[in-house]
Amino acid sequence: MKATKDELIKFLDENVLTAVENNPKATPTIKKKVNITRTRLNAQVSAEKVEQFFYSAMSTERGKDSYRKIKDIGGPTFEDVIAEFKELCARK
């Protein structure tokens, strides 16, 4: 089954964004990055666009910086949920 836009966003929110945001070590900068990411995800118009955003977010300099900051505090990242996300998108 291919997930809807809302299902993909909910998955990322529950498995990455909220966990990072609620991490006691999350700095104001990290929380701001999470908020911006959430806003950008919600602005996507389809499940396909959410999927594109997911992959492109990991490859940008901003995404790589976020990855390092989040890993430093022990939080989950998009990279940590790639396999499950692919399944939701019905990709192999």
PDB file with one MODEL, atoms N, CA, C and O in Angstrom:
MODEL        1
ATOM      1  N   MET A   1       0.836  -1.189   0.000  1.00  0.00           N
ATOM      2  CA  MET A   1       0.000   0.000   0.000  1.00  0.00           C
ATOM      3  C   MET A   1       0.874   1.242   0.000  1.00  0.00           C
ATOM      4  O   MET A   1       1.843   1.329   0.754  1.00  0.00           O
ATOM      5  N   LYS A   2       0.538   2.174  -0.823  1.00  0.00           N
ATOM      6  CA  LYS A   2       1.267   3.423  -0.894  1.00  0.00           C
ATOM      7  C   LYS A   2       0.606   4.429   0.055  1.00  0.00           C
ATOM      8  O   LYS A   2      -0.603   4.650   0.002  1.00  0.00           O
ATOM      9  N   ALA A   3       1.412   5.021   0.908  1.00  0.00           N
ATOM     10  CA  ALA A   3       0.898   5.947   1.911  1.00  0.00           C
ATOM     11  C   ALA A   3       0.460   7.275   1.285  1.00  0.00           C
ATOM     12  O   ALA A   3       0.942   7.684   0.228  1.00  0.00           O
ATOM     13  N   THR A   4      -0.459   7.919   1.971  1.00  0.00           N
ATOM     14  CA  THR A   4      -0.907   9.247   1.546  1.00  0.00           C
ATOM     15  C   THR A   4       0.075  10.308   2.062  1.00  0.00           C
ATOM     16  O   THR A   4       0.954  10.020   2.875  1.00  0.00           O
ATOM     17  N   LYS A   5      -0.093  11.511   1.580  1.00  0.00           N
ATOM     18  CA  LYS A   5       0.723  12.640   2.046  1.00  0.00           C
ATOM     19  C   LYS A   5       0.646  12.744   3.567  1.00  0.00           C
ATOM     20  O   LYS A   5       1.674  12.840   4.237  1.00  0.00           O
ATOM     21  N   ASP A   6      -0.558  12.726   4.107  1.00  0.00           N
ATOM     22  CA  ASP A   6      -0.746  12.879   5.554  1.00  0.00           C
ATOM     23  C   ASP A   6      -0.105  11.733   6.338  1.00  0.00           C
ATOM     24  O   ASP A   6       0.456  11.951   7.411  1.00  0.00           O
ATOM     25  N   GLU A   7      -0.189  10.524   5.805  1.00  0.00           N
ATOM     26  CA  GLU A   7       0.425   9.374   6.483  1.00  0.00           C
ATOM     27  C   GLU A   7       1.946   9.493   6.505  1.00  0.00           C
ATOM     28  O   GLU A   7       2.582   9.164   7.506  1.00  0.00           O
ATOM     29  N   LEU A   8       2.527   9.960   5.411  1.00  0.00           N
ATOM     30  CA  LEU A   8       3.982  10.137   5.362  1.00  0.00           C
ATOM     31  C   LEU A   8       4.439  11.207   6.352  1.00  0.00           C
ATOM     32  O   LEU A   8       5.425  11.027   7.067  1.00  0.00           O
ATOM     33  N   ILE A   9       3.716  12.311   6.381  1.00  0.00           N
ATOM     34  CA  ILE A   9       4.064  13.397   7.299  1.00  0.00           C
ATOM     35  C   ILE A   9       3.904  12.932   8.740  1.00  0.00           C
ATOM     36  O   ILE A   9       4.750  13.225   9.586  1.00  0.00           O
ATOM     37  N   LYS A  10       2.831  12.213   9.023  1.00  0.00           N
ATOM     38  CA  LYS A  10       2.611  11.701  10.380  1.00  0.00           C
ATOM     39  C   LYS A  10       3.752  10.766  10.787  1.00  0.00           C
ATOM     40  O   LYS A  10       4.244  10.843  11.913  1.00  0.00           O
ATOM     41  N   PHE A  11       4.167   9.895   9.887  1.00  0.00           N
ATOM     42  CA  PHE A  11       5.271   8.980  10.172  1.00  0.00           C
ATOM     43  C   PHE A  11       6.538   9.758  10.521  1.00  0.00           C
ATOM     44  O   PHE A  11       7.188   9.468  11.526  1.00  0.00           O
ATOM     45  N   LEU A  12       6.890  10.735   9.703  1.00  0.00           N
ATOM     46  CA  LEU A  12       8.110  11.512   9.959  1.00  0.00           C
ATOM     47  C   LEU A  12       7.987  12.329  11.240  1.00  0.00           C
ATOM     48  O   LEU A  12       8.951  12.467  11.993  1.00  0.00           O
ATOM     49  N   ASP A  13       6.807  12.861  11.477  1.00  0.00           N
ATOM     50  CA  ASP A  13       6.596  13.648  12.690  1.00  0.00           C
ATOM     51  C   ASP A  13       6.748  12.778  13.932  1.00  0.00           C
ATOM     52  O   ASP A  13       7.422  13.165  14.887  1.00  0.00           O
ATOM     53  N   GLU A  14       6.125  11.609  13.921  1.00  0.00           N
ATOM     54  CA  GLU A  14       6.161  10.723  15.091  1.00  0.00           C
ATOM     55  C   GLU A  14       7.528  10.071  15.307  1.00  0.00           C
ATOM     56  O   GLU A  14       7.960   9.893  16.446  1.00  0.00           O
ATOM     57  N   ASN A  15       8.205   9.717  14.220  1.00  0.00           N
ATOM     58  CA  ASN A  15       9.439   8.947  14.335  1.00  0.00           C
ATOM     59  C   ASN A  15      10.712   9.776  14.333  1.00  0.00           C
ATOM     60  O   ASN A  15      11.771   9.285  14.725  1.00  0.00           O
ATOM     61  N   VAL A  16      10.621  11.023  13.898  1.00  0.00           N
ATOM     62  CA  VAL A  16      11.815  11.862  13.855  1.00  0.00           C
ATOM     63  C   VAL A  16      11.571  13.220  14.522  1.00  0.00           C
ATOM     64  O   VAL A  16      12.181  13.531  15.546  1.00  0.00           O
ATOM     65  N   LEU A  17      10.699  14.007  13.952  1.00  0.00           N
ATOM     66  CA  LEU A  17      10.579  15.411  14.366  1.00  0.00           C
ATOM     67  C   LEU A  17      10.199  15.595  15.834  1.00  0.00           C
ATOM     68  O   LEU A  17      10.863  16.346  16.549  1.00  0.00           O
ATOM     69  N   THR A  18       9.155  14.932  16.289  1.00  0.00           N
ATOM     70  CA  THR A  18       8.721  15.094  17.679  1.00  0.00           C
ATOM     71  C   THR A  18       9.769  14.556  18.648  1.00  0.00           C
ATOM     72  O   THR A  18      10.010  15.148  19.700  1.00  0.00           O
ATOM     73  N   ALA A  19      10.388  13.439  18.295  1.00  0.00           N
ATOM     74  CA  ALA A  19      11.421  12.861  19.165  1.00  0.00           C
ATOM     75  C   ALA A  19      12.606  13.821  19.309  1.00  0.00           C
ATOM     76  O   ALA A  19      13.158  13.969  20.400  1.00  0.00           O
ATOM     77  N   VAL A  20      12.988  14.461  18.228  1.00  0.00           N
ATOM     78  CA  VAL A  20      14.102  15.423  18.290  1.00  0.00           C
ATOM     79  C   VAL A  20      13.682  16.645  19.091  1.00  0.00           C
ATOM     80  O   VAL A  20      14.416  17.112  19.962  1.00  0.00           O
ATOM     81  N   GLU A  21      12.518  17.149  18.795  1.00  0.00           N
ATOM     82  CA  GLU A  21      12.003  18.345  19.473  1.00  0.00           C
ATOM     83  C   GLU A  21      11.909  18.143  20.983  1.00  0.00           C
ATOM     84  O   GLU A  21      12.183  19.063  21.754  1.00  0.00           O
ATOM     85  N   ASN A  22      11.524  16.949  21.402  1.00  0.00           N
ATOM     86  CA  ASN A  22      11.352  16.658  22.829  1.00  0.00           C
ATOM     87  C   ASN A  22      12.623  16.163  23.504  1.00  0.00           C
ATOM     88  O   ASN A  22      12.626  15.919  24.711  1.00  0.00           O
ATOM     89  N   ASN A  23      13.697  16.012  22.746  1.00  0.00           N
ATOM     90  CA  ASN A  23      14.971  15.584  23.317  1.00  0.00           C
ATOM     91  C   ASN A  23      15.464  16.670  24.274  1.00  0.00           C
ATOM     92  O   ASN A  23      15.552  17.834  23.884  1.00  0.00           O
ATOM     93  N   PRO A  24      15.786  16.309  25.520  1.00  0.00           N
ATOM     94  CA  PRO A  24      16.221  17.318  26.493  1.00  0.00           C
ATOM     95  C   PRO A  24      17.501  18.059  26.078  1.00  0.00           C
ATOM     96  O   PRO A  24      17.783  19.147  26.580  1.00  0.00           O
ATOM     97  N   LYS A  25      18.264  17.468  25.169  1.00  0.00           N
ATOM     98  CA  LYS A  25      19.499  18.113  24.712  1.00  0.00           C
ATOM     99  C   LYS A  25      19.288  18.994  23.477  1.00  0.00           C
ATOM    100  O   LYS A  25      20.233  19.617  22.994  1.00  0.00           O
ATOM    101  N   ALA A  26      18.064  19.048  22.969  1.00  0.00           N
ATOM    102  CA  ALA A  26      17.784  19.832  21.765  1.00  0.00           C
ATOM    103  C   ALA A  26      17.973  21.319  22.047  1.00  0.00           C
ATOM    104  O   ALA A  26      17.374  21.876  22.968  1.00  0.00           O
ATOM    105  N   THR A  27      18.809  21.938  21.244  1.00  0.00           N
ATOM    106  CA  THR A  27      19.081  23.368  21.388  1.00  0.00           C
ATOM    107  C   THR A  27      17.979  24.170  20.685  1.00  0.00           C
ATOM    108  O   THR A  27      17.209  23.614  19.901  1.00  0.00           O
ATOM    109  N   PRO A  28      17.906  25.464  20.966  1.00  0.00           N
ATOM    110  CA  PRO A  28      16.939  26.289  20.230  1.00  0.00           C
ATOM    111  C   PRO A  28      17.150  26.217  18.709  1.00  0.00           C
ATOM    112  O   PRO A  28      16.182  26.270  17.950  1.00  0.00           O
ATOM    113  N   THR A  29      18.393  26.097  18.265  1.00  0.00           N
ATOM    114  CA  THR A  29      18.675  25.977  16.836  1.00  0.00           C
ATOM    115  C   THR A  29      18.082  24.698  16.274  1.00  0.00           C
ATOM    116  O   THR A  29      17.469  24.713  15.207  1.00  0.00           O
ATOM    117  N   ILE A  30      18.257  23.599  16.979  1.00  0.00           N
ATOM    118  CA  ILE A  30      17.697  22.323  16.518  1.00  0.00           C
ATOM    119  C   ILE A  30      16.178  22.403  16.488  1.00  0.00           C
ATOM    120  O   ILE A  30      15.550  21.961  15.526  1.00  0.00           O
ATOM    121  N   LYS A  31      15.592  22.958  17.526  1.00  0.00           N
ATOM    122  CA  LYS A  31      14.125  23.074  17.569  1.00  0.00           C
ATOM    123  C   LYS A  31      13.613  23.931  16.417  1.00  0.00           C
ATOM    124  O   LYS A  31      12.559  23.649  15.847  1.00  0.00           O
ATOM    125  N   LYS A  32      14.362  24.978  16.075  1.00  0.00           N
ATOM    126  CA  LYS A  32      13.977  25.837  14.951  1.00  0.00           C
ATOM    127  C   LYS A  32      14.051  25.055  13.645  1.00  0.00           C
ATOM    128  O   LYS A  32      13.165  25.169  12.799  1.00  0.00           O
ATOM    129  N   LYS A  33      15.107  24.262  13.482  1.00  0.00           N
ATOM    130  CA  LYS A  33      15.251  23.441  12.273  1.00  0.00           C
ATOM    131  C   LYS A  33      14.088  22.449  12.154  1.00  0.00           C
ATOM    132  O   LYS A  33      13.557  22.244  11.062  1.00  0.00           O
ATOM    133  N   VAL A  34      13.699  21.841  13.262  1.00  0.00           N
ATOM    134  CA  VAL A  34      12.575  20.901  13.255  1.00  0.00           C
ATOM    135  C   VAL A  34      11.295  21.619  12.838  1.00  0.00           C
ATOM    136  O   VAL A  34      10.526  21.105  12.025  1.00  0.00           O
ATOM    137  N   ASN A  35      11.073  22.789  13.387  1.00  0.00           N
ATOM    138  CA  ASN A  35       9.873  23.558  13.071  1.00  0.00           C
ATOM    139  C   ASN A  35       9.835  23.935  11.588  1.00  0.00           C
ATOM    140  O   ASN A  35       8.789  23.838  10.945  1.00  0.00           O
ATOM    141  N   ILE A  36      10.970  24.362  11.055  1.00  0.00           N
ATOM    142  CA  ILE A  36      11.040  24.710   9.636  1.00  0.00           C
ATOM    143  C   ILE A  36      10.779  23.474   8.777  1.00  0.00           C
ATOM    144  O   ILE A  36      10.052  23.542   7.786  1.00  0.00           O
ATOM    145  N   THR A  37      11.367  22.363   9.156  1.00  0.00           N
ATOM    146  CA  THR A  37      11.160  21.116   8.404  1.00  0.00           C
ATOM    147  C   THR A  37       9.691  20.719   8.426  1.00  0.00           C
ATOM    148  O   THR A  37       9.134  20.335   7.398  1.00  0.00           O
ATOM    149  N   ARG A  38       9.073  20.810   9.576  1.00  0.00           N
ATOM    150  CA  ARG A  38       7.647  20.460   9.698  1.00  0.00           C
ATOM    151  C   ARG A  38       6.801  21.367   8.792  1.00  0.00           C
ATOM    152  O   ARG A  38       5.896  20.895   8.104  1.00  0.00           O
ATOM    153  N   THR A  39       7.101  22.655   8.800  1.00  0.00           N
ATOM    154  CA  THR A  39       6.370  23.610   7.955  1.00  0.00           C
ATOM    155  C   THR A  39       6.550  23.274   6.480  1.00  0.00           C
ATOM    156  O   THR A  39       5.589  23.294   5.711  1.00  0.00           O
ATOM    157  N   ARG A  40       7.776  22.968   6.092  1.00  0.00           N
ATOM    158  CA  ARG A  40       8.041  22.621   4.688  1.00  0.00           C
ATOM    159  C   ARG A  40       7.355  21.319   4.289  1.00  0.00           C
ATOM    160  O   ARG A  40       6.829  21.207   3.182  1.00  0.00           O
ATOM    161  N   LEU A  41       7.360  20.347   5.178  1.00  0.00           N
ATOM    162  CA  LEU A  41       6.665  19.088   4.883  1.00  0.00           C
ATOM    163  C   LEU A  41       5.182  19.336   4.657  1.00  0.00           C
ATOM    164  O   LEU A  41       4.601  18.831   3.696  1.00  0.00           O
ATOM    165  N   ASN A  42       4.574  20.111   5.540  1.00  0.00           N
ATOM    166  CA  ASN A  42       3.140  20.374   5.434  1.00  0.00           C
ATOM    167  C   ASN A  42       2.789  21.190   4.193  1.00  0.00           C
ATOM    168  O   ASN A  42       1.639  21.171   3.753  1.00  0.00           O
ATOM    169  N   ALA A  43       3.753  21.901   3.626  1.00  0.00           N
ATOM    170  CA  ALA A  43       3.511  22.700   2.423  1.00  0.00           C
ATOM    171  C   ALA A  43       3.539  21.855   1.153  1.00  0.00           C
ATOM    172  O   ALA A  43       3.142  22.332   0.089  1.00  0.00           O
ATOM    173  N   GLN A  44       3.994  20.628   1.244  1.00  0.00           N
ATOM    174  CA  GLN A  44       4.055  19.755   0.068  1.00  0.00           C
ATOM    175  C   GLN A  44       2.632  19.402  -0.368  1.00  0.00           C
ATOM    176  O   GLN A  44       1.737  19.236   0.461  1.00  0.00           O
ATOM    177  N   VAL A  45       2.443  19.293  -1.671  1.00  0.00           N
ATOM    178  CA  VAL A  45       1.082  19.130  -2.188  1.00  0.00           C
ATOM    179  C   VAL A  45       0.641  17.686  -2.413  1.00  0.00           C
ATOM    180  O   VAL A  45      -0.532  17.429  -2.684  1.00  0.00           O
ATOM    181  N   SER A  46       1.580  16.742  -2.300  1.00  0.00           N
ATOM    182  CA  SER A  46       1.216  15.343  -2.549  1.00  0.00           C
ATOM    183  C   SER A  46       2.196  14.422  -1.831  1.00  0.00           C
ATOM    184  O   SER A  46       3.237  14.861  -1.342  1.00  0.00           O
ATOM    185  N   ALA A  47       1.848  13.152  -1.776  1.00  0.00           N
ATOM    186  CA  ALA A  47       2.743  12.156  -1.181  1.00  0.00           C
ATOM    187  C   ALA A  47       4.056  12.104  -1.955  1.00  0.00           C
ATOM    188  O   ALA A  47       5.124  11.948  -1.364  1.00  0.00           O
ATOM    189  N   GLU A  48       3.974  12.233  -3.272  1.00  0.00           N
ATOM    190  CA  GLU A  48       5.182  12.211  -4.105  1.00  0.00           C
ATOM    191  C   GLU A  48       6.100  13.391  -3.768  1.00  0.00           C
ATOM    192  O   GLU A  48       7.323  13.248  -3.754  1.00  0.00           O
ATOM    193  N   LYS A  49       5.513  14.533  -3.504  1.00  0.00           N
ATOM    194  CA  LYS A  49       6.310  15.719  -3.156  1.00  0.00           C
ATOM    195  C   LYS A  49       6.922  15.562  -1.761  1.00  0.00           C
ATOM    196  O   LYS A  49       8.042  16.017  -1.528  1.00  0.00           O
ATOM    197  N   VAL A  50       6.214  14.935  -0.846  1.00  0.00           N
ATOM    198  CA  VAL A  50       6.775  14.665   0.484  1.00  0.00           C
ATOM    199  C   VAL A  50       7.974  13.737   0.328  1.00  0.00           C
ATOM    200  O   VAL A  50       9.014  13.940   0.954  1.00  0.00           O
ATOM    201  N   GLU A  51       7.819  12.724  -0.507  1.00  0.00           N
ATOM    202  CA  GLU A  51       8.915  11.793  -0.752  1.00  0.00           C
ATOM    203  C   GLU A  51      10.123  12.523  -1.348  1.00  0.00           C
ATOM    204  O   GLU A  51      11.255  12.303  -0.915  1.00  0.00           O
ATOM    205  N   GLN A  52       9.893  13.372  -2.317  1.00  0.00           N
ATOM    206  CA  GLN A  52      10.989  14.152  -2.921  1.00  0.00           C
ATOM    207  C   GLN A  52      11.666  15.027  -1.876  1.00  0.00           C
ATOM    208  O   GLN A  52      12.893  15.106  -1.822  1.00  0.00           O
ATOM    209  N   PHE A  53      10.863  15.683  -1.048  1.00  0.00           N
ATOM    210  CA  PHE A  53      11.414  16.544   0.002  1.00  0.00           C
ATOM    211  C   PHE A  53      12.279  15.731   0.961  1.00  0.00           C
ATOM    212  O   PHE A  53      13.373  16.158   1.333  1.00  0.00           O
ATOM    213  N   PHE A  54      11.791  14.572   1.354  1.00  0.00           N
ATOM    214  CA  PHE A  54      12.506  13.700   2.280  1.00  0.00           C
ATOM    215  C   PHE A  54      13.920  13.415   1.773  1.00  0.00           C
ATOM    216  O   PHE A  54      14.897  13.587   2.501  1.00  0.00           O
ATOM    217  N   TYR A  55      14.015  12.982   0.525  1.00  0.00           N
ATOM    218  CA  TYR A  55      15.330  12.631  -0.028  1.00  0.00           C
ATOM    219  C   TYR A  55      16.199  13.860  -0.285  1.00  0.00           C
ATOM    220  O   TYR A  55      17.404  13.834  -0.036  1.00  0.00           O
ATOM    221  N   SER A  56      15.599  14.917  -0.775  1.00  0.00           N
ATOM    222  CA  SER A  56      16.416  16.106  -1.051  1.00  0.00           C
ATOM    223  C   SER A  56      16.890  16.765   0.237  1.00  0.00           C
ATOM    224  O   SER A  56      17.972  17.353   0.269  1.00  0.00           O
ATOM    225  N   ALA A  57      16.096  16.676   1.295  1.00  0.00           N
ATOM    226  CA  ALA A  57      16.490  17.285   2.571  1.00  0.00           C
ATOM    227  C   ALA A  57      17.767  16.671   3.121  1.00  0.00           C
ATOM    228  O   ALA A  57      18.544  17.350   3.792  1.00  0.00           O
ATOM    229  N   MET A  58      17.990  15.397   2.842  1.00  0.00           N
ATOM    230  CA  MET A  58      19.185  14.719   3.347  1.00  0.00           C
ATOM    231  C   MET A  58      20.433  15.071   2.550  1.00  0.00           C
ATOM    232  O   MET A  58      21.552  14.889   3.030  1.00  0.00           O
ATOM    233  N   SER A  59      20.245  15.572   1.338  1.00  0.00           N
ATOM    234  CA  SER A  59      21.402  15.802   0.479  1.00  0.00           C
ATOM    235  C   SER A  59      21.884  17.249   0.447  1.00  0.00           C
ATOM    236  O   SER A  59      22.937  17.537  -0.122  1.00  0.00           O
ATOM    237  N   THR A  60      21.130  18.155   1.049  1.00  0.00           N
ATOM    238  CA  THR A  60      21.546  19.561   1.048  1.00  0.00           C
ATOM    239  C   THR A  60      22.538  19.824   2.177  1.00  0.00           C
ATOM    240  O   THR A  60      22.639  19.048   3.127  1.00  0.00           O
ATOM    241  N   GLU A  61      23.258  20.916   2.057  1.00  0.00           N
ATOM    242  CA  GLU A  61      24.188  21.298   3.127  1.00  0.00           C
ATOM    243  C   GLU A  61      23.430  21.549   4.433  1.00  0.00           C
ATOM    244  O   GLU A  61      23.902  21.182   5.509  1.00  0.00           O
ATOM    245  N   ARG A  62      22.273  22.163   4.336  1.00  0.00           N
ATOM    246  CA  ARG A  62      21.449  22.419   5.519  1.00  0.00           C
ATOM    247  C   ARG A  62      21.019  21.108   6.163  1.00  0.00           C
ATOM    248  O   ARG A  62      21.017  20.967   7.385  1.00  0.00           O
ATOM    249  N   GLY A  63      20.654  20.151   5.311  1.00  0.00           N
ATOM    250  CA  GLY A  63      20.253  18.836   5.810  1.00  0.00           C
ATOM    251  C   GLY A  63      21.398  18.107   6.485  1.00  0.00           C
ATOM    252  O   GLY A  63      21.216  17.479   7.527  1.00  0.00           O
ATOM    253  N   LYS A  64      22.576  18.191   5.890  1.00  0.00           N
ATOM    254  CA  LYS A  64      23.749  17.542   6.470  1.00  0.00           C
ATOM    255  C   LYS A  64      24.124  18.185   7.805  1.00  0.00           C
ATOM    256  O   LYS A  64      24.540  17.498   8.738  1.00  0.00           O
ATOM    257  N   ASP A  65      23.972  19.500   7.887  1.00  0.00           N
ATOM    258  CA  ASP A  65      24.235  20.201   9.145  1.00  0.00           C
ATOM    259  C   ASP A  65      23.233  19.762  10.214  1.00  0.00           C
ATOM    260  O   ASP A  65      23.609  19.529  11.363  1.00  0.00           O
ATOM    261  N   SER A  66      21.971  19.652   9.836  1.00  0.00           N
ATOM    262  CA  SER A  66      20.937  19.194  10.774  1.00  0.00           C
ATOM    263  C   SER A  66      21.244  17.784  11.249  1.00  0.00           C
ATOM    264  O   SER A  66      21.126  17.483  12.437  1.00  0.00           O
ATOM    265  N   TYR A  67      21.635  16.925  10.326  1.00  0.00           N
ATOM    266  CA  TYR A  67      21.974  15.548  10.665  1.00  0.00           C
ATOM    267  C   TYR A  67      23.047  15.525  11.754  1.00  0.00           C
ATOM    268  O   TYR A  67      22.893  14.837  12.763  1.00  0.00           O
ATOM    269  N   ARG A  68      24.123  16.270  11.554  1.00  0.00           N
ATOM    270  CA  ARG A  68      25.224  16.289  12.529  1.00  0.00           C
ATOM    271  C   ARG A  68      24.748  16.803  13.891  1.00  0.00           C
ATOM    272  O   ARG A  68      25.071  16.224  14.928  1.00  0.00           O
ATOM    273  N   LYS A  69      23.989  17.878  13.876  1.00  0.00           N
ATOM    274  CA  LYS A  69      23.506  18.454  15.137  1.00  0.00           C
ATOM    275  C   LYS A  69      22.590  17.486  15.884  1.00  0.00           C
ATOM    276  O   LYS A  69      22.681  17.352  17.104  1.00  0.00           O
ATOM    277  N   ILE A  70      21.717  16.822  15.155  1.00  0.00           N
ATOM    278  CA  ILE A  70      20.765  15.892  15.770  1.00  0.00           C
ATOM    279  C   ILE A  70      21.482  14.641  16.257  1.00  0.00           C
ATOM    280  O   ILE A  70      21.189  14.141  17.343  1.00  0.00           O
ATOM    281  N   LYS A  71      22.414  14.136  15.469  1.00  0.00           N
ATOM    282  CA  LYS A  71      23.180  12.961  15.901  1.00  0.00           C
ATOM    283  C   LYS A  71      23.990  13.269  17.163  1.00  0.00           C
ATOM    284  O   LYS A  71      24.142  12.412  18.033  1.00  0.00           O
ATOM    285  N   ASP A  72      24.511  14.505  17.257  1.00  0.00           N
ATOM    286  CA  ASP A  72      25.300  14.906  18.432  1.00  0.00           C
ATOM    287  C   ASP A  72      24.493  14.826  19.734  1.00  0.00           C
ATOM    288  O   ASP A  72      25.054  14.610  20.808  1.00  0.00           O
ATOM    289  N   ILE A  73      23.184  15.003  19.623  1.00  0.00           N
ATOM    290  CA  ILE A  73      22.349  14.923  20.835  1.00  0.00           C
ATOM    291  C   ILE A  73      21.689  13.547  20.971  1.00  0.00           C
ATOM    292  O   ILE A  73      20.933  13.307  21.913  1.00  0.00           O
ATOM    293  N   GLY A  74      21.975  12.655  20.033  1.00  0.00           N
ATOM    294  CA  GLY A  74      21.417  11.301  20.098  1.00  0.00           C
ATOM    295  C   GLY A  74      19.999  11.180  19.586  1.00  0.00           C
ATOM    296  O   GLY A  74      19.288  10.239  19.938  1.00  0.00           O
ATOM    297  N   GLY A  75      19.581  12.118  18.762  1.00  0.00           N
ATOM    298  CA  GLY A  75      18.224  12.080  18.233  1.00  0.00           C
ATOM    299  C   GLY A  75      18.123  11.307  16.932  1.00  0.00           C
ATOM    300  O   GLY A  75      19.132  11.090  16.261  1.00  0.00           O
ATOM    301  N   PRO A  76      16.911  10.885  16.564  1.00  0.00           N
ATOM    302  CA  PRO A  76      16.702  10.170  15.312  1.00  0.00           C
ATOM    303  C   PRO A  76      16.715  11.138  14.123  1.00  0.00           C
ATOM    304  O   PRO A  76      16.323  12.298  14.250  1.00  0.00           O
ATOM    305  N   THR A  77      17.164  10.650  12.986  1.00  0.00           N
ATOM    306  CA  THR A  77      17.224  11.470  11.779  1.00  0.00           C
ATOM    307  C   THR A  77      16.441  10.802  10.655  1.00  0.00           C
ATOM    308  O   THR A  77      16.020   9.651  10.772  1.00  0.00           O
ATOM    309  N   PHE A  78      16.255  11.538   9.569  1.00  0.00           N
ATOM    310  CA  PHE A  78      15.603  10.954   8.394  1.00  0.00           C
ATOM    311  C   PHE A  78      16.372   9.720   7.934  1.00  0.00           C
ATOM    312  O   PHE A  78      15.770   8.727   7.524  1.00  0.00           O
ATOM    313  N   GLU A  79      17.703   9.783   8.003  1.00  0.00           N
ATOM    314  CA  GLU A  79      18.526   8.653   7.582  1.00  0.00           C
ATOM    315  C   GLU A  79      18.209   7.380   8.373  1.00  0.00           C
ATOM    316  O   GLU A  79      18.313   6.272   7.846  1.00  0.00           O
ATOM    317  N   ASP A  80      17.826   7.547   9.623  1.00  0.00           N
ATOM    318  CA  ASP A  80      17.508   6.403  10.484  1.00  0.00           C
ATOM    319  C   ASP A  80      16.216   5.689  10.086  1.00  0.00           C
ATOM    320  O   ASP A  80      16.019   4.524  10.431  1.00  0.00           O
ATOM    321  N   VAL A  81      15.346   6.374   9.369  1.00  0.00           N
ATOM    322  CA  VAL A  81      14.038   5.788   9.035  1.00  0.00           C
ATOM    323  C   VAL A  81      13.855   5.539   7.533  1.00  0.00           C
ATOM    324  O   VAL A  81      12.734   5.330   7.069  1.00  0.00           O
ATOM    325  N   ILE A  82      14.949   5.561   6.784  1.00  0.00           N
ATOM    326  CA  ILE A  82      14.849   5.387   5.326  1.00  0.00           C
ATOM    327  C   ILE A  82      14.129   4.098   4.944  1.00  0.00           C
ATOM    328  O   ILE A  82      13.227   4.131   4.106  1.00  0.00           O
ATOM    329  N   ALA A  83      14.499   2.973   5.530  1.00  0.00           N
ATOM    330  CA  ALA A  83      13.894   1.688   5.146  1.00  0.00           C
ATOM    331  C   ALA A  83      12.378   1.703   5.347  1.00  0.00           C
ATOM    332  O   ALA A  83      11.625   1.294   4.463  1.00  0.00           O
ATOM    333  N   GLU A  84      11.940   2.172   6.502  1.00  0.00           N
ATOM    334  CA  GLU A  84      10.493   2.217   6.770  1.00  0.00           C
ATOM    335  C   GLU A  84       9.796   3.208   5.843  1.00  0.00           C
ATOM    336  O   GLU A  84       8.695   2.949   5.357  1.00  0.00           O
ATOM    337  N   PHE A  85      10.449   4.345   5.602  1.00  0.00           N
ATOM    338  CA  PHE A  85       9.862   5.362   4.727  1.00  0.00           C
ATOM    339  C   PHE A  85       9.692   4.800   3.312  1.00  0.00           C
ATOM    340  O   PHE A  85       8.654   5.007   2.684  1.00  0.00           O
ATOM    341  N   LYS A  86      10.705   4.090   2.812  1.00  0.00           N
ATOM    342  CA  LYS A  86      10.615   3.483   1.487  1.00  0.00           C
ATOM    343  C   LYS A  86       9.431   2.519   1.405  1.00  0.00           C
ATOM    344  O   LYS A  86       8.706   2.492   0.409  1.00  0.00           O
ATOM    345  N   GLU A  87       9.248   1.736   2.459  1.00  0.00           N
ATOM    346  CA  GLU A  87       8.112   0.804   2.493  1.00  0.00           C
ATOM    347  C   GLU A  87       6.793   1.555   2.391  1.00  0.00           C
ATOM    348  O   GLU A  87       5.897   1.153   1.648  1.00  0.00           O
ATOM    349  N   LEU A  88       6.678   2.645   3.139  1.00  0.00           N
ATOM    350  CA  LEU A  88       5.456   3.449   3.105  1.00  0.00           C
ATOM    351  C   LEU A  88       5.192   4.013   1.708  1.00  0.00           C
ATOM    352  O   LEU A  88       4.049   4.162   1.278  1.00  0.00           O
ATOM    353  N   CYS A  89       6.283   4.317   1.023  1.00  0.00           N
ATOM    354  CA  CYS A  89       6.163   4.877  -0.337  1.00  0.00           C
ATOM    355  C   CYS A  89       6.026   3.790  -1.390  1.00  0.00           C
ATOM    356  O   CYS A  89       5.958   4.074  -2.585  1.00  0.00           O
ATOM    357  N   ALA A  90       5.985   2.538  -0.933  1.00  0.00           N
ATOM    358  CA  ALA A  90       5.878   1.373  -1.819  1.00  0.00           C
ATOM    359  C   ALA A  90       7.071   1.276  -2.756  1.00  0.00           C
ATOM    360  O   ALA A  90       6.929   0.967  -3.939  1.00  0.00           O
ATOM    361  N   ARG A  91       8.260   1.547  -2.201  1.00  0.00           N
ATOM    362  CA  ARG A  91       9.509   1.428  -2.968  1.00  0.00           C
ATOM    363  C   ARG A  91      10.298   0.240  -2.450  1.00  0.00           C
ATOM    364  O   ARG A  91      10.141  -0.168  -1.299  1.00  0.00           O
ATOM    365  N   LYS A  92      11.135  -0.305  -3.294  1.00  0.00           N
ATOM    366  CA  LYS A  92      11.956  -1.441  -2.903  1.00  0.00           C
ATOM    367  C   LYS A  92      13.371  -1.009  -2.654  1.00  0.00           C
ATOM    368  O   LYS A  92      14.218  -1.835  -2.313  1.00  0.00           O
TER     369      LYS A  92
ENDMDL
END
